[in-house]
Amino acid sequence: MKDLSPKKIFQEVAEAVPRRYHNNIVIVGSLAAAYHFLHHDEGQAVRTKDID
């Protein structure tokens, strides 16, 4: 596990997945929770091993 920026990870996923599929993606779990609470603060990170 390592510290990850939730906002940065969501940006990477958005860039990796074709735009036409974005409306069909649901991300849940610790990364989704971290994004909900921390996306406004670039300095915050979450410790996780995967994305669900």
N, CA, C and O atoms as a GROMACS GRO file, in nm:
protein
  208
    1MET      N    1   0.084  -0.118   0.000
    1MET     CA    2   0.000   0.000   0.000
    1MET      C    3   0.088   0.124   0.000
    1MET      O    4   0.201   0.124   0.049
    2LYS      N    5   0.031   0.229  -0.057
    2LYS     CA    6   0.102   0.357  -0.055
    2LYS      C    7   0.001   0.470  -0.051
    2LYS      O    8  -0.117   0.449  -0.080
    3ASP      N    9   0.048   0.588  -0.016
    3ASP     CA   10  -0.040   0.705  -0.010
    3ASP      C   11  -0.072   0.751  -0.152
    3ASP      O   12   0.018   0.770  -0.235
    4LEU      N   13  -0.200   0.770  -0.179
    4LEU     CA   14  -0.244   0.812  -0.312
    4LEU      C   15  -0.339   0.931  -0.299
    4LEU      O   16  -0.417   0.940  -0.205
    5SER      N   17  -0.331   1.019  -0.394
    5SER     CA   18  -0.424   1.131  -0.402
    5SER      C   19  -0.552   1.081  -0.470
    5SER      O   20  -0.546   1.041  -0.586
    6PRO      N   21  -0.666   1.084  -0.401
    6PRO     CA   22  -0.790   1.038  -0.463
    6PRO      C   23  -0.821   1.113  -0.593
    6PRO      O   24  -0.863   1.052  -0.692
    7LYS      N   25  -0.801   1.243  -0.593
    7LYS     CA   26  -0.830   1.322  -0.712
    7LYS      C   27  -0.742   1.280  -0.829
    7LYS      O   28  -0.789   1.268  -0.942
    8LYS      N   29  -0.613   1.257  -0.801
    8LYS     CA   30  -0.520   1.217  -0.906
    8LYS      C   31  -0.557   1.079  -0.963
    8LYS      O   32  -0.551   1.058  -1.084
    9ILE      N   33  -0.595   0.986  -0.877
    9ILE     CA   34  -0.633   0.853  -0.922
    9ILE      C   35  -0.757   0.860  -1.009
    9ILE      O   36  -0.764   0.794  -1.113
   10PHE      N   37  -0.857   0.939  -0.970
   10PHE     CA   38  -0.978   0.953  -1.051
   10PHE      C   39  -0.945   1.016  -1.186
   10PHE      O   40  -1.003   0.978  -1.287
   11GLN      N   41  -0.853   1.110  -1.189
   11GLN     CA   42  -0.812   1.170  -1.316
   11GLN      C   43  -0.743   1.067  -1.405
   11GLN      O   44  -0.767   1.063  -1.526
   12GLU      N   45  -0.659   0.982  -1.346
   12GLU     CA   46  -0.590   0.879  -1.423
   12GLU      C   47  -0.690   0.778  -1.480
   12GLU      O   48  -0.676   0.736  -1.595
   13VAL      N   49  -0.788   0.740  -1.401
   13VAL     CA   50  -0.891   0.647  -1.450
   13VAL      C   51  -0.969   0.711  -1.564
   13VAL      O   52  -0.993   0.648  -1.666
   14ALA      N   53  -1.008   0.837  -1.547
   14ALA     CA   54  -1.084   0.907  -1.650
   14ALA      C   55  -1.006   0.916  -1.781
   14ALA      O   56  -1.065   0.905  -1.889
   15GLU      N   57  -0.876   0.935  -1.773
   15GLU     CA   58  -0.792   0.942  -1.892
   15GLU      C   59  -0.773   0.805  -1.958
   15GLU      O   60  -0.758   0.796  -2.080
   16ALA      N   61  -0.772   0.700  -1.877
   16ALA     CA   62  -0.747   0.565  -1.929
   16ALA      C   63  -0.870   0.501  -1.993
   16ALA      O   64  -0.858   0.415  -2.080
   17VAL      N   65  -0.989   0.543  -1.950
   17VAL     CA   66  -1.114   0.485  -1.999
   17VAL      C   67  -1.172   0.578  -2.104
   17VAL      O   68  -1.180   0.699  -2.082
   18PRO      N   69  -1.214   0.524  -2.219
   18PRO     CA   70  -1.276   0.609  -2.322
   18PRO      C   71  -1.395   0.688  -2.264
   18PRO      O   72  -1.474   0.635  -2.186
   19ARG      N   73  -1.405   0.812  -2.303
   19ARG     CA   74  -1.506   0.903  -2.250
   19ARG      C   75  -1.648   0.848  -2.264
   19ARG      O   76  -1.732   0.874  -2.178
   20ARG      N   77  -1.675   0.775  -2.368
   20ARG     CA   78  -1.812   0.724  -2.390
   20ARG      C   79  -1.856   0.628  -2.280
   20ARG      O   80  -1.976   0.602  -2.266
   21TYR      N   81  -1.762   0.575  -2.201
   21TYR     CA   82  -1.795   0.483  -2.092
   21TYR      C   83  -1.805   0.551  -1.955
   21TYR      O   84  -1.847   0.486  -1.859
   22HIS      N   85  -1.768   0.675  -1.944
   22HIS     CA   86  -1.764   0.743  -1.814
   22HIS      C   87  -1.896   0.738  -1.739
   22HIS      O   88  -1.897   0.721  -1.617
   23ASN      N   89  -2.007   0.753  -1.808
   23ASN     CA   90  -2.137   0.751  -1.741
   23ASN      C   91  -2.175   0.613  -1.690
   23ASN      O   92  -2.271   0.600  -1.614
   24ASN      N   93  -2.104   0.511  -1.730
   24ASN     CA   94  -2.134   0.373  -1.690
   24ASN      C   95  -2.042   0.322  -1.580
   24ASN      O   96  -2.052   0.205  -1.541
   25ILE      N   97  -1.955   0.406  -1.529
   25ILE     CA   98  -1.858   0.363  -1.428
   25ILE      C   99  -1.905   0.406  -1.289
   25ILE      O  100  -1.947   0.520  -1.269
   26VAL      N  101  -1.899   0.313  -1.194
   26VAL     CA  102  -1.928   0.341  -1.055
   26VAL      C  103  -1.808   0.295  -0.974
   26VAL      O  104  -1.770   0.178  -0.980
   27ILE      N  105  -1.749   0.384  -0.900
   27ILE     CA  106  -1.635   0.349  -0.816
   27ILE      C  107  -1.681   0.352  -0.672
   27ILE      O  108  -1.739   0.451  -0.626
   28VAL      N  109  -1.656   0.243  -0.600
   28VAL     CA  110  -1.699   0.230  -0.461
   28VAL      C  111  -1.578   0.194  -0.374
   28VAL      O  112  -1.470   0.168  -0.426
   29GLY      N  113  -1.597   0.193  -0.246
   29GLY     CA  114  -1.491   0.151  -0.154
   29GLY      C  115  -1.414   0.267  -0.098
   29GLY      O  116  -1.459   0.382  -0.101
   30SER      N  117  -1.296   0.237  -0.046
   30SER     CA  118  -1.216   0.336   0.027
   30SER      C  119  -1.176   0.454  -0.060
   30SER      O  120  -1.172   0.567  -0.012
   31LEU      N  121  -1.145   0.429  -0.186
   31LEU     CA  122  -1.104   0.539  -0.272
   31LEU      C  123  -1.221   0.633  -0.300
   31LEU      O  124  -1.203   0.755  -0.305
   32ALA      N  125  -1.340   0.578  -0.319
   32ALA     CA  126  -1.459   0.661  -0.340
   32ALA      C  127  -1.489   0.744  -0.216
   32ALA      O  128  -1.520   0.863  -0.227
   33ALA      N  129  -1.479   0.684  -0.099
   33ALA     CA  130  -1.503   0.756   0.025
   33ALA      C  131  -1.399   0.867   0.043
   33ALA      O  132  -1.433   0.979   0.081
   34ALA      N  133  -1.274   0.836   0.016
   34ALA     CA  134  -1.168   0.935   0.030
   34ALA      C  135  -1.192   1.051  -0.066
   34ALA      O  136  -1.173   1.167  -0.029
   35TYR      N  137  -1.232   1.021  -0.189
   35TYR     CA  138  -1.258   1.128  -0.285
   35TYR      C  139  -1.371   1.218  -0.235
   35TYR      O  140  -1.363   1.340  -0.243
   36HIS      N  141  -1.475   1.157  -0.183
   36HIS     CA  142  -1.590   1.233  -0.133
   36HIS      C  143  -1.547   1.333  -0.025
   36HIS      O  144  -1.591   1.448  -0.026
   37PHE      N  145  -1.463   1.288   0.066
   37PHE     CA  146  -1.424   1.373   0.178
   37PHE      C  147  -1.299   1.457   0.153
   37PHE      O  148  -1.281   1.560   0.219
   38LEU      N  149  -1.213   1.417   0.061
   38LEU     CA  150  -1.084   1.483   0.046
   38LEU      C  151  -1.058   1.550  -0.088
   38LEU      O  152  -0.954   1.614  -0.104
   39HIS      N  153  -1.148   1.537  -0.186
   39HIS     CA  154  -1.118   1.585  -0.322
   39HIS      C  155  -1.086   1.734  -0.328
   39HIS      O  156  -1.018   1.779  -0.421
   40HIS      N  157  -1.132   1.810  -0.234
   40HIS     CA  158  -1.108   1.954  -0.234
   40HIS      C  159  -0.971   1.992  -0.178
   40HIS      O  160  -0.929   2.108  -0.189
   41ASP      N  161  -0.902   1.897  -0.117
   41ASP     CA  162  -0.773   1.924  -0.052
   41ASP      C  163  -0.663   1.840  -0.117
   41ASP      O  164  -0.648   1.722  -0.086
   42GLU      N  165  -0.587   1.902  -0.207
   42GLU     CA  166  -0.483   1.831  -0.282
   42GLU      C  167  -0.376   1.768  -0.193
   42GLU      O  168  -0.311   1.671  -0.232
   43GLY      N  169  -0.357   1.823  -0.073
   43GLY     CA  170  -0.253   1.772   0.015
   43GLY      C  171  -0.289   1.644   0.088
   43GLY      O  172  -0.203   1.580   0.149
   44GLN      N  173  -0.415   1.605   0.084
   44GLN     CA  174  -0.460   1.485   0.154
   44GLN      C  175  -0.441   1.362   0.066
   44GLN      O  176  -0.448   1.370  -0.056
   45ALA      N  177  -0.415   1.249   0.131
   45ALA     CA  178  -0.395   1.124   0.057
   45ALA      C  179  -0.466   1.012   0.132
   45ALA      O  180  -0.499   1.025   0.250
   46VAL      N  181  -0.488   0.904   0.062
   46VAL     CA  182  -0.549   0.785   0.120
   46VAL      C  183  -0.452   0.670   0.100
   46VAL      O  184  -0.379   0.666   0.001
   47ARG      N  185  -0.453   0.578   0.192
   47ARG     CA  186  -0.367   0.460   0.184
   47ARG      C  187  -0.455   0.343   0.141
   47ARG      O  188  -0.543   0.300   0.215
   48THR      N  189  -0.430   0.292   0.020
   48THR     CA  190  -0.511   0.183  -0.033
   48THR      C  191  -0.426   0.096  -0.126
   48THR      O  192  -0.320   0.138  -0.171
   49LYS      N  193  -0.475  -0.023  -0.154
   49LYS     CA  194  -0.400  -0.114  -0.241
   49LYS      C  195  -0.468  -0.134  -0.376
   49LYS      O  196  -0.408  -0.190  -0.468
   50ASP      N  197  -0.594  -0.089  -0.388
   50ASP     CA  198  -0.665  -0.112  -0.514
   50ASP      C  199  -0.780  -0.014  -0.532
   50ASP      O  200  -0.810   0.067  -0.444
   51ILE      N  201  -0.844  -0.024  -0.647
   51ILE     CA  202  -0.962   0.056  -0.675
   51ILE      C  203  -1.074  -0.041  -0.710
   51ILE      O  204  -1.056  -0.134  -0.790
   52ASP      N  205  -1.191  -0.019  -0.650
   52ASP     CA  206  -1.306  -0.106  -0.674
   52ASP      C  207  -1.404  -0.039  -0.767
   52ASP      O  208  -1.508  -0.096  -0.800
   0.00000   0.00000   0.00000
